[in-house]
């Protein structure tokens, strides 16, 4: 408005014309100013125009980029008076065009650059947005056999994640049954939005499951990370978790021989991870909710979210932050932060005691290992002192509990406080095979027929045994437990734990 007044312009003196995008997608508009007397601008007026347009204080909205004014030469009147007016019009028009050109062109360029950067980050660090710091899970997963699913594919095969297809739930999210387009039944573990802080664990499980293949390890079909979703797609295990069967919720009765075969199958899966995988793998969260049963009641170890690789330089152990599930957690690992394959052996020993008692590791403040150790009596050849503690569904058939004593002794060796006193998983496999063979059973045949993981924080220097004292004071996970196998990355405790 000040320029209008200074030049004495009148209505009809200013025109915007010929808008177009140039080859660089910059918007160009010609601005034409006509002198009020219809002839030409003098030198003073040209200086005013140039100064005012070059020193604009107007700030455009954020969606528009910066702009600037470039003036063209202006020929003053003389012997070429006819060309003066024409030069003014062209010069001012070009200047105005460049002003608008920069305003919109810079915006277009900035948006284009942003999209290129986001695409590059997405290709090189697809998991970066899921890590708490954006550092730990940025590399693309190295996959062997697992496929990527779109969100729409999984939504369709679960009928929009309907309740009728819900298999269970836990702190990480829900598990759904789905049927893929080729007819394959799958279990889809879908993270709830409040628990997707475990980007590294998510990536770890994808990588490990895609490269380890054994009949006693759950198979990973694929995964999805799209539209803010984290989902893992597993082979469908028709008979759910071992804990569901032991608790009676699945309606499946497990007699003693079936329990021995389940123990043997899951032990073989662990032995494969420890001794045949390259590099060896420590599961770190063995428990009855992470042992799944297929339609033939074949046991398969699941959930590799907390697993650790043991490199050659690790010398048999990994120094790491303590994570696992209370009741199954190796006390030596808890106190020293030295994770070894024997930590899995301890957890498996607790599962073996579950197979005998059907009790969860910690019930009503009582710890199963401590209770069994206190009651165990080898002079009682029938029940070994565990009659009151034993699962009633198998207790009534004491005559069929072949090898109970050997199995119990093997379990108690697995839960020794010192890792050096525990057997290896291959030794556990041989022990269970011997029990079955002594009963005349084929160890290679198949039958025809909630605890939650916790991040125990930096427990360095904590020398207190996690299961001595009052187990009622042990830390618990908030929320509802479920027998659906849990994705361990969904559980964390940031505070240091000092069990009493």
Order of alpha helices (4+ residues) and beta strands (2+ residues): alpha-beta-beta-alpha-alpha-beta-alpha-beta-beta-beta-alpha-beta-beta-alpha-alpha-beta-beta-beta-beta-beta-beta-alpha-beta-alpha-beta-beta-alpha-alpha-alpha-alpha-beta
